[in-house]
């Protein structure tokens, strides 16, 4: 069974940093593109970043480019999101999601349960 | 960025009746490989999103056949042939043709 379990969320002050993790199991992690998607409280979905199987390609939405970094450790079956210079509008539930094998725009077939990040003083 | 516009944003439906959600994009979603990367997601209350349909009309495994997707270019539709209680939630269209991938605002389906 495919499982994606996010962790690392919490309360952080504006300007602070946080590192989210996503532990993957039930599939060959190194064989898939992975993504981060977020959802502000009561709002819609925003696709943040994608990373290729070997980490050689990364894509970011403009709203997080230069502040967030997506990475992965295939040996640990883990996906990460390093978030710096956090702002109040980064407050959201952050989802880890599994993409496809080829990086095509089919979205994500599996999602984690999400981890809440709250940016507030 | 490609803007995805859904309508209606709220959809009260009687159990057993059909429902239809429209999704329009500001650019053609036909990719250079010939595929159209328009996907539909369902988010039930308190749950993570779940993909229902990918590449316009392909149902994901385990998705009931009362869900169907259609459309082309910039105009797409998700149809539920007979709404059941478990279909309550918010439905999002999402384009994966142009980076950044973008979602529609969401359509809230509720039972009358």
Interface residues (C-beta under 8 A of the other chain):
Chain A: X37 X44 X45 X46 X47 X59 X60 X61 X62 X95 X104 X105 X106 X107 X108 X109 X111 X112 X113 X114
Chain B: X1 X31 X33 X35 X37 X39 X41 X43 X48 X49 X50 X51 X54 X55 X60 X92 X94 X95 X96 X97 X99 X100 X101 X102 X103 X104 X105 X106
